[in-house]
Amino acid sequence: MSGKEESFATMDSTYKSKIKLGDEKALQVDAMGAMEVPKNEGTKKVKNIYYTSNLKYNLLSVGKMMEKNYRLIFFDGKCVIFDKKKL
């Protein structure tokens, strides 16, 4: 989820939804799109990312990434994401 519209490669602004955050507060989703994320070999398009103009920081759902078979390692203030299928 991101509040930075300029980060999206594509965006469907007809998509509208509401989601609940961890503190049970509801947040309006203004659009859904895709971002191009840099990899060691080029870029990868990550789809189904929510855009909400009220968000100050990007949010990453660790649970959703694990559902999609990614491995995440957090260190030095960064998150490195690996595709389990390619390990």
Protein Blocks (a to p, Z undefined) as FASTA:
>chain_A
ZZbfklpmbdcfkbgcddddfkopacddfbdcddddddfeopaddehiacdfkbmbdcdd
fklmmmnopacddeehiacdddfklZZ
